[in-house]
Amino acid sequence: MEYIIEMDKITKEFPGIKANDQVDLKLKKGEIHALLGENGAGKSTLMSVLFGLYKPDEGTIKVRGKLVSISNPNDANKLGIGMVHQHFKLVHNFTVAENIILGHEDTTKGFLRYENAVSKIQNLSKQYKLKVDPSAIIENISVGQQQRVEILKMLYRDAEILIFDEPTASLTPQEIEELMKILRSLAEEGKSIILITHKLTEIQQVADRCTILRKGKYIDTVDVAQTSNEELAEKMVGRKVVFDIEKAPAQPGETILKVENLWVRSIHSNTDRVQGVSLDVKRGEILCVAGIEGNGQSELIHGLVGLTPLSKGKILIHGEDITHATTRERNLSGISHIPEDRQRHGLVLDFSLEYNLILNSYFEKAYQRRGFLAFNSIREHAQDLIQQYDIRSSHGPLSLARSMSGGNQQKAILGREIDHGSDLLIAVQPTRGLDVGAIEFIHKQIIAERDRGKAVLLVSLELDEVMGLSDRIIVMYGGELVGEFDPQTVSENELGLYMSGARRRGVA
């Protein structure tokens, strides 16, 4: 038998959109099979059908050559199918072991055989080199370790077919490298893996074959070793994609943002996560804050935009002190902000797209008359931005933000913040979790803002993005700035040493 999974002519429709339209997918035993597509191409929907979260409207599924009906995840588990979701399904105040055995408890006469479970977890952890402490509390371990817990959950349930949905979206470069080794190790042990991703480098690193979806339709299945990144990208997006970031040399002007000796308290503990940071961003330049996640970048930005109070320090915009200003006052003084977490801080998910596009301007004359919203003006404004930023959704301005793909949610935030016309654009991980087409578009918009004479403060974990977009780079480690670099002269390797804390030097 050649295929362990055969999905044939799968169709799944939601109100206003056909998420999967006659899609085929065939997985061989012991292979890593990538599922590639733009945001909203139907990848996660297809895997949700295989895992029993959705029932297909049409099509058939065979597992190990037998026709099956998968009504829920328990059916999938019984067939040896496990899934690691993009947003982990873990109980944060439980231990690693408690999370792994939850719903699959081993009992004798009603008593939990906890030691047996811990022993099995330790053996699996050792066998697959997952290095996880069964007694650790989930909220105290890193995102990368939480992902290993999710993998152990599947292995504990004896899953042979493993689905990974965008597994590297929240990981550091080091954690991504570790995960790639784990995936290869699992495949060598005979596991069959489906990897949902839009990162072409990861596909080239670990995948044997790749199935490409575009706008819900099956495009092709290719042998990865015989296919270039350019070919994969063109099949995914439907046009040629420019990988190299093209930009003219910066022409820095006056200082727009000046930060002096900033200290910001952690929202989780009584300690300062930002310690004595000073920086300035000039008109017509992109300054990038690089670093491994969790080194104070989030707290720095929250302090700048007013989401977290400062312990001490000073923030100046155009020389005006806004240290104690409210978030709206900072917004009106000239700060636009693309937040790190688009769903939590960037959008109101149960509002329509048109209302989300005026979140920072609904009180302006253009959108209200005597305290009442001007619906026609709001709709016209939304239609303009939808066209300008190619924001795709099922019901245009009336679409709920929640129903939109991640890439289109991000384009909506980008359009809203740029349209505001502020002199300073703060962009925090603006391309996290996006496909190559959306990344290319967002990079062009950020460079265009710089070339229009705006100041851009970029925070990114992606080294390619850091090196390609920046005019200046500063590195944060342990809440402090540990180095300043010119992207033209610094290597990725040297930058990595500063990001990991192995080196540090004074910042100009």
N, C-alpha and C positions, 0 to 999 in steps of 0.2 A: 504493500500500500504506500503510494508516494506522498499523499497529503494527510496531515493530522487534522487540519481544519479546511473545510470548503464552504465558503459563503457564495451563493449563486443568485444573481439578480435581486439583491436586497434593495427594497424600496421602503423608505420611512418618511412620512409627510407630517408636518405640523401646520397649524393654521397660517396660511400665507406663504409657506416655504416648503420646498421638497428638499429635505436635508440629505437623503440618499436616493439616487435615481438609478435603479438597475445596476448596483455595484457588485463586482466580483472580487473575492480575495481568497487566495489559496496559500496555506502555510505548510511547509515541509517540516518533518520531525527533525529537531536539533538545529534548526536555522534561526538566525535573527533576521526578521522581516520588518523593514521600516514601512510605516504608513505615512506618506508625505502629502502635504496640502497646505494651502493658505488658511488663515484663520477663517472659520466658517465654511470650510470645504466639505465638512461632513465626517471627518475622521473620528471624533469622539462619539458621534451618534452611531456610526457603524460598530464601534467597539462596545458601546452600551447595549446594542442589539445582541452582540455575541455574549455579553456578560449577563443578559437577562434583565437589564434595567428598562429596556424598551422592547415592545413586541413589533416585529416588522409587519408592514402592510402587505408586502409581497416578498417572495423569494424563499429559498431553503438554506438550511445549515446542516452540514454533515460533520460529525466528529469521529475520527478514526474510521471513516468510511460508512458510518451509520447515520441515517436521517434522524435528527433530534428536534425537540421543541424545548426551548429554554425560556421559561416563564418568569424566572426570578434568579437572583444571584446564588441562591442555594442550589438550584438546578445546575448552574454553571460550575459551582464548587464540586458537586457530585461527579461531573464530567472531567474534573481535573483542571478547570479553567480558573485562574486567579487574576485579579486586576489591581494595580497600584494607580489610584486616581491622582489627577494633577493637584487637587487639594486633598491632603491626607485625611483619612477617616480614623482619627485617633482620639482617645479620651485623655485630655492633657494632665489631669491629676491622678491618673493611673500609672503604674509602673510599666516598663517595657513588657515584662512577662504577662501581666494582667491584660494588656492590650492584645497580645498575640493569641492568648487562649480564649478571649471573649467570644462567646457564641459557639465555642468548640471545646468546652470544658471536659476534662477527663475525670470522671467521678466513680467512686465505689460506695454503694449503699447511701448515695446522696452526699457523700463527702468528697470534696475536691482533692484530687491527687496532685497537689501543687508542685511537690519536689520532682515528681516524674516529668511534669510539664517543663520545669526549669531545666532539668537535665537534657530533655529533647531539644530545647531552644539553644542551650550551650553547644550541643553536638552539631546542630545545623549551622550555628554561627561560626564554629570552627571549620566545618567542612567547606563552607562557601566564603570563608575569610571576611565575614561581615563585622566582626569586632564590635559587638553590642553588649552592654551590661544589662542583664535581665532585671536587676533591682533598681535601675535608674528611673526617675520620674520623667515622663515625656516632656513636660514643660521646661525641664532643666537640660535637655540635650539639643544639639544643633539640628537644623533642618536636614542636613545630610544624614545624620544618624536616625532621624525620624523616618526617613525614606527607607533605611535599612530595616527598620522595624516593620514597615509595610511589606518589604520583600520577605522577611521571616514569617509574617502572617500567612503569606501564600505558601511558602515551603512547609510550614507547620501543618497546613491542610492538605499536604501531598499534591499540590498543583503541578501539572506537567506542562501546561500551556500558560505562559505568563504575559499579561498585557501591561505595558507601561505607557501611561498617558502623559506626555510632555514631562518626562521625569527630571529634566535638568533646569526647568523654568526658574527655580528658586535656589539653585546651588552655586557655590563658588567654583572658580576654575579647577581648584584642587579636588573638590568633591566630585566634579564632573569626571575628572580623570579616574578617580577611584570607582565611580559607578560604571564606567566603560569596562574596567577590568572585571568587575563583578558580573556584568552581562556576558562577557566572553567566557568567564568561568562557568556560569549557569548553562550556556549553550554547549560547552565541552562536556558537561555532565549529562547531556541529553535532553535538557529542557528546550521547548520551542517557544520563541519569544516574538511578540509583536510590539514594535517600538513606534509609538505615535510621536512624531516630531516635525519641526520645520527647519531644524538646524542641519544644514548640508554637511558640515564638518563631522558631526556625530554619525551621520549615515555612512560617510566614507570610512570612518574609524572602525565601526563594528558590524554594519549590516551586510548580509549576504545578497538579499534581493530587496527591491523597493517597489511598492505599489503607490501610484500617484493618483490623487483625486483632485478635481477642480470643479467648484460650484456644484458639489453633490454628485458629480458623474465620475465614472471610472475612466481614466486616461490611458494608463499603461502600467505594466509590471516589467521592471528591468533588472539586469544583473549589475549590481553596484560596481564591481571591479571593472566593468566594461563601459561605465557611464561617467562623464565628467560632471562637476558641480554646475557648470553652465547649462548643460543639457537638462539636468534635474530641475534647475530653477526655471528654465524656459517651459518645460512640461507642466510645472506647478502653477506658474503665473499666466502662461499663455503668450508670453512675449520675452524678448531678451532682457536680462537684468544686469545692471552695471554694479559690479562688486566693489570696485575701487571708488572711494569717496573723493570726488573731485571738488576742490575749492582753491580759490586764489589766496595768496598770502594775506594775513590779517593787517588791517590798518587801524590799530588801537587809537582811541581818542581820549576824551576826558573820563575820569573815574565816575562810574554810576553808583556802584555799591562799595562801601568801605566798612569792614568789620574789624573791631578793635578788642582784643583780649576777651573773646567770648567764652563763657562757661555755661553749659546747659545741663540740667539735671535729667537723669534717666526717669522715664515714666513708670518703670517697673521697680526701681530701688532708690534708696536715699543716697545715691552717689552721682557725681558729675561725669556724664559720658562724653561731653565736649570740654576740653581743658585748655584754656588760653589760646584759642584759635584767632588769628588775625589774617585777613586777606582783602584783596580788592579786585573788582572786575571792571574793566574799562569798556567804553562804547566801542563796538566793532571787533570784539574778540570773544572766543569761547574758552573759558577757564573750566577745566575738568577736575573734579575731586575724585581721585581713584582710591581704591582700597578694597579689602575683603569685607564682605557684609558683616555688620555688627561692630564696626570700629568707630561709631559715633557719627557716621554720615547722616543717618535718618534724623538723629537728634539735632544736628547742626541745621539742617533744612527746616525742621519743625520750629527751632528757635528763630530762624530768619523770617519765617512767614507768620509767626504768632500762634502756632498750634501748641507750643510748650513755652512756659515762662523761663526767662533767663535767670541764672544765679548771679552773674555779673557780666559786664562788658557793654559795648556800644555798637549800634547799627546805624549807618548813615546812608541815605539815598539822596543823590544830588547834593550832598553836604548837609542835608536836613536830618536831624536826630529822630529816628522812629523807634527807638529802643522800647518805649512803653506804649506804642500805638497798638490798636486792635488789629485783628486780621483784615477787616474791611478797610481800615485806614491805610494799612500797608499796601493793600491791593490798589487803592485809589492813588497812592503816592507814586505808583509806578512799578509794582511787582506782579508778574504773572507766574503761575506755579503749575507745572505738570507734576502731580504727586506720584510717589513711588507705588502706592496701592490705588489703582484706578477705581476699584469698586468701593473701597472704604472711604477714601478722601476726595475722589475725583468726580463721582457721579451720585445722584440719588436714583438707585436702580429701579424703583417703582414709579419714577416720573417718566414722562415721554421725552423723546430726544429733543424736541423743540424747547421744552422747559429746562432741560439740562444745559442747553446752549446759552441760556441767559442767567445762569445761577449767580454770576458775579456782576450782573448788570440789570436785573429785572426792575430795579428802583429808578433807573435812568429815564429821562423824558421820552426817549424813543419807544419804550416798552410799557409805559403806563400813563393813564390820564386820570388825574385827581384820585390817585390811589387804586384805580382799577386797571387790571392788565389789558393792554392793547393787543388782542388776539391776532388780528391781521398782521400787525407789524412783527410779532413774534414768529408767526408762520413764515412770512417772507424772509426774515433773517435766517431762520433755520434752513429754508430751501437754498438760500445763497451759500451757506456754509457747507451743506450737504454736497452741492455741486462742486464747490471750490476744493474741498478736501476728500472728495470721492468716498463719502460715508455711506456704506451700504447697509440696508436694513429692510425688513419685510414690509413695513408700513410707513416708510419715509419719516416725516416729522412726528408722526403719531406713534412710532414704534416705542415700546418700553425699552429703556436702556438695558434692563436685565436680559432682554431677548437677543441683544446684539452680540456678535463675536468680539473677542478681546481686541483684535486689531481695529475694528470699527469703533469700539468704545474709546480706544486710545486716539483715533483720528478725531473723534468728537471733542475730546478734551483739548487736543492740540489746536484745533480750529478755534475753539472758544477762547483759549488763553492768548493765542496770537492775535485774534481779532480785537482783543481788548486794547491793543496798541501800547502796552507798557514798554518802558525803556529797558527793563530787566526781565529776562525770561529764565526762570529756574526750572530745569528739566531733570527730573530724578528717574533714572532708569527708563527713559522714554520708549525704548524698544524691547523691554523685557517681555518674553513670551510671544513675540511677533514673528511673522514669516518674512522671507527676504524681500518680497514686494513691498510690504508695509514698512519695513526697516529702511529700504531705499527712499521711499517717499518721505518719511519722517526726518531722515538725515538731510535731505534736500531742503526741507522747510526750515530746519534749525540753522543751516548755513545761510539760507536766504535772509533770515532774521538778523544774523550777524552782519551780512552785507548791506542790510538796510540801516546799519548803524546802531543796532540794539546790542546790549551786553547780555551774554549768555553764560549762566552758571550751570554746568552739566555735572551730574553725579552718575557714574556708571561702573558696573562690575565687569563689563565686557571689554577685554583688552583691545580687541580689534576696533571697537568703537572709540575707546579712549585715545588710541594712537591715531585713528583716522580723522576724528572730528576736532580734536583739541588744538588750540593755539598755544596754550600753556597747561601744564599738568601739575597739580599738587597732590601728594599722597597722605592719606590719613591712616594712622595706626594707633590703637589704644586711646582714641579720643584726641590725639595731637596731630599736628602737621609735621611730617618727618622728612619732607623733601619737596623741592620744586624743580620741574624739568621742562626742557624743550622737546616736544615730540619728534622733531627732526633729528635730534642727536642722541636721545636715550633709546636703549633696546628694551624689548619686552622682558627679557631676562633680568635686567637691572631693576626695572620697575617692579617686577615680582619680588625681588629681594627686599625692597622698601615696603611693599604691601604686606609681606609676611613678618615684618619687624626685624629681619636679619641685619638691616642697615638703616641708618638715619643720618640726616644732616640738617643744618639750619635752613629755614625757609626765608627767602629774600623778602 
